[in-house]
Amino acid sequence: MDAPAPTQIQVDTDAQTLTVEWADDHSSVFPLDRLRAACPCANCEGKAVEHIAPPDHTASPDRQWTDLDIEPAGSIGIRITWDDGHNAGIFRWDRLRRLQPKRKT
């Protein structure tokens, strides 16, 4: 699946979310704890995660992430360095889009 290009990425540690704005005007809003659980690196089991629901603001996250570093991974996605020191996974754009696709209207 080809994903539309991302136009903006924003981390909100207060809300515990990462938001990706896509070129087709869709916004994917990922809870940080679920995104960390979906890490696609070889050591994590995140590849088994097929979908991440948008944030449920009535539930408390398992962990508060406060110090994240996001950097481009070439043109294919992003690498997130989590405040637990983990940064081995590259979140490809197509995988992020599959994790939270645009709803059909």
Backbone as numpy.savetxt, mean C-alpha at the origin, in Angstrom:
# Nx Ny Nz CAx CAy CAz Cx Cy Cz
-2.29 -7.47 -15.55 -3.14 -6.29 -15.55 -2.26 -5.05 -15.55
-2.52 -4.17 -16.46 -1.82 -2.90 -16.46 -2.57 -1.94 -15.56
-1.85 -1.29 -14.68 -2.45 -0.32 -13.77 -2.30 1.07 -14.36
-3.29 1.93 -14.14 -3.10 3.33 -14.51 -1.91 3.88 -13.73
-1.30 4.89 -14.24 -0.15 5.48 -13.55 -0.60 6.15 -12.26
0.22 6.06 -11.22 -0.10 6.80 -10.00 0.24 8.28 -10.23
-0.59 9.15 -9.69 -0.34 10.58 -9.83 0.12 11.21 -8.52
-0.21 10.55 -7.41 0.20 11.07 -6.10 0.18 9.93 -5.08
1.13 9.98 -4.15 1.20 9.03 -3.05 1.33 9.84 -1.77
0.54 9.47 -0.78 0.59 10.21 0.48 0.46 9.25 1.65
1.34 9.44 2.63 1.26 8.68 3.88 0.70 9.61 4.95
-0.26 9.09 5.71 -0.83 9.84 6.83 -0.67 8.97 8.07
0.35 9.26 8.87 0.59 8.43 10.06 -0.46 8.66 11.14
-1.12 9.81 11.13 -2.22 10.03 12.08 -3.39 9.10 11.76
-3.74 9.02 10.49 -4.84 8.16 10.06 -4.38 6.72 9.82
-3.04 6.49 9.81 -2.46 5.17 9.55 -2.85 4.64 8.18
-2.68 5.51 7.15 -3.03 5.13 5.79 -1.97 5.55 4.79
-1.96 4.84 3.69 -1.21 5.23 2.50 -2.23 5.37 1.39
-2.26 6.52 0.75 -3.21 6.79 -0.33 -2.47 6.90 -1.64
-2.97 6.19 -2.64 -2.44 6.29 -4.00 -3.56 6.86 -4.86
-3.28 8.00 -5.48 -4.19 8.59 -6.46 -3.74 8.10 -7.83
-4.70 7.58 -8.60 -4.39 7.01 -9.90 -4.83 7.95 -11.02
-4.25 7.78 -12.19 -4.55 8.63 -13.33 -6.00 8.53 -13.79
-6.70 7.47 -13.41 -8.11 7.32 -13.80 -9.05 7.88 -12.73
-8.52 8.72 -11.84 -9.28 9.40 -10.78 -9.73 8.49 -9.65
-9.22 7.28 -9.59 -9.51 6.38 -8.46 -8.49 6.65 -7.36
-8.94 6.53 -6.11 -8.04 6.62 -4.96 -8.04 5.28 -4.24
-6.87 4.73 -3.99 -6.74 3.54 -3.16 -6.22 4.00 -1.82
-6.94 3.66 -0.76 -6.54 4.06 0.59 -6.30 2.78 1.39
-5.01 2.55 1.70 -4.61 1.33 2.37 -4.32 1.57 3.85
-4.90 0.78 4.75 -4.46 0.83 6.14 -3.01 0.33 6.20
-2.16 1.05 6.89 -0.74 0.70 6.92 -0.49 -0.70 7.47
-1.23 -1.11 8.52 -0.98 -2.44 9.08 -1.31 -3.55 8.09
-2.35 -3.36 7.28 -2.70 -4.38 6.29 -1.72 -4.35 5.11
-1.24 -3.17 4.77 -0.26 -3.06 3.70 1.04 -3.74 4.11
1.46 -3.54 5.36 2.68 -4.20 5.85 2.50 -5.72 5.82
1.30 -6.20 6.16 1.03 -7.64 6.13 1.03 -8.20 4.71
0.86 -7.34 3.72 0.85 -7.76 2.32 2.21 -7.61 1.65
3.26 -7.42 2.43 4.60 -7.25 1.86 4.90 -8.39 0.90
5.29 -8.07 -0.33 5.52 -9.10 -1.34 6.93 -9.70 -1.36
7.76 -9.41 -0.36 9.13 -9.93 -0.40 9.16 -11.44 -0.19
10.30 -12.05 -0.45 10.44 -13.49 -0.36 10.30 -14.02 1.07
10.59 -13.20 2.07 10.51 -13.67 3.45 9.13 -13.54 4.07
8.33 -12.65 3.57 6.98 -12.43 4.12 5.98 -13.31 3.36
4.83 -13.49 3.93 3.80 -14.26 3.26 2.75 -13.35 2.63
3.13 -12.12 2.35 2.19 -11.14 1.84 1.62 -11.45 0.48
2.28 -12.30 -0.30 1.75 -12.63 -1.62 0.41 -13.36 -1.52
0.13 -13.96 -0.36 -1.15 -14.64 -0.16 -2.30 -13.65 0.02
-2.00 -12.40 0.30 -3.03 -11.38 0.47 -3.53 -10.98 -0.92
-4.83 -11.16 -1.14 -5.40 -10.86 -2.45 -6.17 -9.55 -2.50
-6.57 -9.04 -1.34 -7.36 -7.82 -1.30 -7.14 -7.12 0.04
-7.07 -5.81 0.00 -7.00 -5.00 1.22 -8.19 -4.06 1.20
-9.06 -4.22 2.18 -10.23 -3.34 2.28 -9.78 -1.94 2.68
-10.55 -0.93 2.28 -10.26 0.43 2.75 -10.30 0.47 4.27
-9.76 1.51 4.87 -9.70 1.58 6.33 -11.07 1.49 6.99
-11.09 0.81 8.12 -12.26 0.74 8.98 -11.91 1.59 10.19
-12.43 2.79 10.24 -12.03 3.73 11.29 -12.61 3.39 12.65
-13.41 2.31 12.73 -13.94 1.88 14.02 -13.02 0.88 14.70
-12.08 0.33 13.93 -11.15 -0.66 14.48 -9.78 -0.04 14.70
-9.10 -0.48 15.74 -7.74 -0.01 16.00 -6.75 -0.89 15.25
-5.72 -0.29 14.64 -4.72 -1.09 13.96 -3.92 -1.92 14.95
-3.34 -3.01 14.45 -2.51 -3.87 15.30 -1.28 -3.13 15.80
-0.79 -2.22 14.98 0.42 -1.48 15.32 0.31 -0.08 14.74
0.91 0.87 15.41 0.99 2.24 14.91 2.32 2.41 14.19
2.28 2.75 12.91 3.48 3.00 12.12 3.72 4.50 12.11
4.91 4.91 12.53 5.16 6.34 12.69 6.30 6.88 11.83
7.19 6.02 11.39 8.37 6.50 10.67 8.57 5.65 9.42
7.92 6.06 8.32 8.01 5.33 7.06 8.80 6.13 6.05
9.53 5.42 5.22 10.22 6.07 4.12 9.76 5.37 2.84
9.26 6.15 1.90 8.79 5.59 0.64 9.66 6.15 -0.47
10.17 5.24 -1.28 11.02 5.65 -2.39 10.61 4.92 -3.66
10.83 5.53 -4.81 10.51 4.85 -6.06 11.35 3.61 -6.24
10.75 2.61 -6.84 11.49 1.40 -7.24 11.48 1.41 -8.77
12.31 2.27 -9.31 12.30 2.48 -10.75 10.95 3.02 -11.16
10.43 2.54 -12.26 9.11 2.98 -12.72 8.03 1.96 -12.40
8.40 0.87 -11.69 7.45 -0.22 -11.48 6.66 -0.14 -10.18
7.11 0.66 -9.22 6.40 0.70 -7.95 7.16 1.48 -6.90
6.93 1.09 -5.64 7.57 1.76 -4.52 8.16 0.74 -3.55
9.18 1.18 -2.86 9.76 0.41 -1.76 9.46 1.21 -0.49
8.91 0.50 0.49 8.59 1.14 1.76 9.56 0.62 2.81
10.23 1.53 3.50 11.03 1.16 4.67 10.15 1.44 5.88
9.77 0.36 6.54 8.89 0.43 7.70 9.70 0.73 8.94
9.06 1.25 9.97 9.83 1.59 11.18 10.26 0.37 11.99
9.93 -0.85 11.51 10.52 -2.04 12.11 11.80 -2.44 11.36
12.22 -1.58 10.41 13.45 -1.80 9.67 13.28 -2.59 8.38
12.12 -3.18 8.15 11.90 -4.01 6.97 11.74 -3.14 5.72
12.42 -3.53 4.64 12.27 -2.80 3.37 12.56 -3.69 2.17
12.37 -4.98 2.32 12.75 -5.90 1.25 11.72 -6.02 0.13
10.49 -5.59 0.38 9.45 -5.76 -0.63 9.29 -4.56 -1.53
9.06 -4.82 -2.80 8.71 -3.77 -3.75 7.23 -3.93 -4.07
6.47 -2.90 -3.76 5.05 -2.90 -4.07 4.89 -2.38 -5.49
4.66 -3.30 -6.42 4.48 -2.93 -7.82 3.14 -2.22 -7.99
3.08 -1.31 -8.94 1.84 -0.57 -9.17 0.69 -1.51 -9.49
0.93 -2.52 -10.34 -0.16 -3.42 -10.70 -0.65 -4.22 -9.50
0.27 -4.59 -8.59 -0.15 -5.31 -7.39 -0.96 -4.41 -6.47
-0.53 -3.17 -6.27 -1.30 -2.25 -5.43 -2.70 -2.05 -6.00
-2.79 -1.94 -7.29 -4.11 -1.74 -7.90 -4.99 -2.98 -7.75
-4.40 -4.16 -7.86 -5.17 -5.39 -7.66 -5.62 -5.54 -6.21
-4.80 -5.04 -5.27 -5.16 -5.15 -3.86 -6.38 -4.29 -3.52
-6.61 -3.24 -4.28 -7.77 -2.39 -4.02 -8.25 -1.79 -5.35
-8.94 -2.60 -6.15 -9.35 -2.13 -7.47 -10.46 -1.09 -7.41
-10.63 -0.41 -8.51 -11.71 0.56 -8.63 -13.04 -0.20 -8.65
-13.98 0.28 -7.85 -15.30 -0.36 -7.82 -16.05 -0.06 -9.10
-16.74 -1.07 -9.59 -17.56 -0.87 -10.78 -18.85 -0.16 -10.37
-19.21 0.85 -11.12 -20.43 1.60 -10.80 -21.52 1.34 -11.80
